Amino acid sequence: MRTQNLGLGNLRPIRLLELSLTRWASLTNTQLMKLVLVDT
């Protein structure tokens, strides 16, 4: 039971990291697209 509780507790920060990474990736992608459009 303790291992399961620890697993559930560890899932939350990992999910938050995934959400932050996806948002950061989308922001970087939009910025890169803008740079490409400006360069062309």
C-alpha positions as CSV (number, residue, x, y, z in Angstrom):
1,M,0.0,0.0,0.0
2,R,2.8,2.4,0.8
3,T,4.4,1.9,-2.6
4,Q,1.0,2.6,-4.3
5,N,0.6,5.8,-2.3
6,L,4.1,7.0,-3.2
7,G,3.4,6.2,-6.8
8,L,0.2,8.2,-6.8
9,G,2.0,11.1,-5.0
10,N,4.7,11.0,-7.6
11,L,2.2,11.1,-10.5
12,R,1.0,14.6,-9.8
13,P,4.4,16.4,-10.1
14,I,5.2,14.4,-13.2
15,R,1.9,15.4,-14.8
16,L,2.5,19.0,-13.9
17,L,5.9,18.8,-15.5
18,E,4.4,17.2,-18.7
19,L,1.8,20.1,-18.9
20,S,4.5,22.7,-18.4
21,L,6.7,21.0,-21.0
22,T,3.9,20.9,-23.5
23,R,3.0,24.5,-23.0
24,W,6.7,25.5,-23.2
25,A,7.0,23.4,-26.4
26,S,4.0,25.1,-28.0
27,L,5.3,28.5,-27.1
28,T,8.7,27.7,-28.5
29,N,7.1,26.3,-31.7
30,T,5.0,29.5,-32.2
31,Q,8.1,31.6,-31.7
32,L,10.1,29.5,-34.1
33,M,7.3,29.8,-36.7
34,K,7.3,33.6,-36.3
35,L,11.1,33.7,-36.7
36,V,10.8,31.6,-39.8
37,L,8.1,33.8,-41.2
38,V,10.1,36.9,-40.5
39,D,13.2,35.5,-42.0
40,T,11.4,34.6,-45.2
